Amino acid sequence: MNNSFLRVVFFSTLLVSTSLFGQNSQLLDSLGSRPELQAFELSQDPTIDGEIINDPIWQLVPPIENLVQIRPNYGSPVSEKTVIRVAYSRTTFYVAVVCHDSEPDKIVVSDSRRDADLNDEDSFLFIIDTYHDRQNGFLFGTNAQGMEYDAQIDNEGKGNFNANRQQGGVIGGTNINWDASWTVKTQMGDYGWSAEFAIPFRSLRFASGNNKTWGLNFRRNISKNTETAYWTSLPLGFDMKRLSLAGTLNGLNLKNPGNLKLIPYALAQVSNNKAVDPNETDTNFEVGADIKYSVTPSLTLDLTYNTDFAQVEVDDQQVNLDRFNLFFPEKRAFFLENAGQFSVGSPGEVDLFFSRRIGIGDDGSLVPIIGGARLSGKVGQTNVGFLSMFTDDVESAGIDKNNFTVGRVNHDFQGTRSSLGGIFINRAGLGDVDDDYNRVFAMDGKWGIGNKAEVTGFVAKSTTPGIEENDHAFKLLANYNWNGWDLRAGYTEVGEGFNPEVGFLQRTAFKKPEFLIWKAHRLKNMGNLLEIRPHVSYRGYWNFDDELITGFLHVDNHWEFKSGFEIHTGINFTTERVLEEFTLSNVTVPVGNYRNQELQFVMITNPNNAFSLSTRTFIGGYFNGDRITNSGTANYRIGDRFISSLTFSHSDIQLETGDFTALVGGLRLSYSFTPRMFVQSLIQRNNVSEITSVNARFGWLQNANTGLFVVFNIVKDDNDMDLLNNQVVTIKYTHRFDILN
């Protein structure tokens, strides 16, 4: 029995024991009493039109007015009167808010697109923890123009420690691709603005019964003051996703609303591969359907046939300036719904289940999905998930039919922020090849130590024909986070034989210690300077010969001003050991051990302005030479309808073996006719692969990501070979039928 296996057993035992201890432990710390609200049941449903002040139904509901600032004046009452009312009927959950404003002409509305970021404008959001497990919830929000924002929150919104990885789709436990069917209407006047939310119970997941309690919190953003205020008082550095500190909504009497939806689609597609035959076009017609059925109010069955994702935005182009795998996030709505329940590992580094392996080949090509099923939700305090998908063969790529199956169980120990779970992931080839399978087994756990600290981790083993040893992976991470302090220390190990074929590994075969020391300090009497955040972090990747392959020590300070302007001033000390030479854009990086230093500078202008800019610059040593890298995003908007965003990354790299420049650019343009009708485009170009791509989309949404979509894609390789030159036009219509409505 090797030492790696003993370490796996030890950490597995530690996770089990700490999680079970957490089951009976009491919270060691308290902020004092959390605010409480008694649920108010309506005998008559209000008319959803945004009119609240003069609505007699809403005047019967007790108001909430005591919001508290978290910025700029921490702990002070909200600067503008805010009146919130919460009620429910047999079928619907209601929230109404009147956001008074002494200067209504200064109300900022920056974006009308569904699920656009609400942080940089006047907005109102609320979160409900429908299971009252203090970990998971649903987030809803709007601005003064009635934009619809909803998201699914998993694990209090906590994401990945490895901050320099591209994330998307599911970011930090916040899934903005979860789209429910609900209504919001707003009004503006000389008093400010008001909003009225109506959320059908069939769009939520909860436990039915009498005298139920939900977690609850509210947030108001006031743009002119760069102000954020909450109903519950939160420590510095936290936001409303911290559901363990939320207030409560008591006395709900809830019945099973029934939920059966049929969501068919029809698609027509015309494509032309000019590199093969400029005069030949292919026409394709497809139909398919999804079915969504609530087995219970907290457990949902999804069935899908001939699954299609033609309306999804294309991937952002990336250039690999290292020798490890690039991460492209999942963007397909079917796989993003309840994605947090199936997530085990370190996002973007060691993902044990990575849904992009289903229906997308290694080269990014599409693999037809025949269909499948997903059962997900909660039984008591236990999260359950089951996913089984079948993909077709692709003869030209040598891909056989496959079945992908994932089973997930995770039990929350109520009142402790602790959990214990397991996952099983299986890929089974359905072709003629013997022993064509890959399996991963894992346990994971979290031990919440009061409100301030926690220990998390996982232990995993893969099974692949021909690999008999060192097929393990595990991680243990301890974290203290309170009152501006964020202290973390962790260790990750991935064995040489660990092979999660339905997962993602940034790199293989490593041992990685890491730590972070962070302090956010809110300043007083320092003029326009609001907060400083000095911190130091380290991560090192060692191989199993105890050689340091990559070392990264980061020393930094963030300087945030009351206006929203922010700069980060840091220095990085890096180590890269190259054991086998590799190429970067046709420039060879030879074998060697390289130690370098680089300056890092980040600038973020006030995002509330019509024009805003965020940039990141690295200047310093790089392998056996130097680099200057500039990347960032420039945003410009006209009113609340036209939004543009220019992203860029420019690297000037000079090595002893040669020089090269890598440039990736992307331009996003969006115009919203209404919050549910839009035109969007993404134009991208990089000079390394010499690929230019255009993705243009028209969407006319009905509800919950259904409606009419027209998509135009161009992908062209501009090099001399001209092997890639495709044009595709797709028209897709999806409709939702509420059968039990």
Beta strands, then each sheet from edge to edge (+ up, - down):
strand 1: 36-38
strand 2: 68-71
strand 3: 82-88
strand 4: 92-100
strand 5: 123-129
strand 6: 137-143
strand 7: 149-153
strand 8: 170-171
strand 9: 174-175
strand 10: 183-189
strand 11: 192-200
strand 12: 209-222
strand 13: 227-230
strand 14: 247-254
strand 15: 260-273
strand 16: 282-296
strand 17: 299-307
strand 18: 345-346
strand 19: 350-351
strand 20: 369-379
strand 21: 382-391
strand 22: 402-413
strand 23: 418-429
strand 24: 437-449
strand 25: 453-463
strand 26: 472-482
strand 27: 485-494
strand 28: 504-505
strand 29: 510-519
strand 30: 521-522
strand 31: 529-542
strand 32: 548-561
strand 33: 566-578
strand 34: 582-584
strand 35: 587-589
strand 36: 592-604
strand 37: 611-622
strand 38: 625-638
strand 39: 642-655
strand 40: 658-674
strand 41: 677-686
strand 42: 691-701
strand 43: 707-717
strand 44: 725-734
strand 45: 737-738
sheet 1: 1+ 14+ 12- 5+ 6- 7+ 9- 8+
sheet 2: 1+ 14+ 12- 13+ 2-
sheet 3: 3+ 4- 11+ 10-
sheet 4: 30+ 31- 29+ 27- 26+ 25- 24+ 23- 22+ 21- 20+ 17- 16+ 15- 44+ 43- 42+ 41- 40+ 39- 38+ 37- 36+ 33- 32+
sheet 5: 30+ 31- 29+ 27- 26+ 25- 24+ 23- 22+ 21- 20+ 17- 16+ 15- 45+
sheet 6: 18+ 19- 28+
sheet 7: 34+ 35-
end
